[in-house]
Structure formats: C-alpha cells, structure tokens
C-alpha cells in the first residue's frame, strides 16, 4: 500500500482507533530499536555523561523542579 493510501485509510478511523494505531507503530519501532544506528559522536557523548554520572560529577535535577522551571519560563 502506498503512503497516500495509508493516509486515506487512517483519516477514516475514529480517534480511539488512531491512538491504538499510533501505539502499535511506536511498539514496532521500539521492538526494532537495535536496528536504529547510533552515530559514534552520540555514543561517545552518552558514554562521557554516564562516566561523569558514575563519578558523581553531574548535578542532577528532580523532574518536578525541571517541569516547574519550564512552566515558569514559558508563561
């Protein structure tokens, strides 16, 4: 099926059916996550951050504080 045909079919679905379809699509992407290539620069950055975390060199922030700070910033 071509992408435009898929879009036409999806447009005929109800909201709950669309949400279920999106969930299924995300699940299929997550299942094939190992197939998604990671650039070397990104792996190196993640490794660097993890090392700093393990060494206690990172300042960690509570999610609620981050969320509240973003809300205040974008009022």
Secondary structure, DSSP 4 states (H G I P E B T S, - for coil): --HHHHHHHHHTS-HHHHHHHHHHHHHHHHHTGGGS---HHHHHHHHHHHHHHHTT-S----HHHHHHHHHHHT-
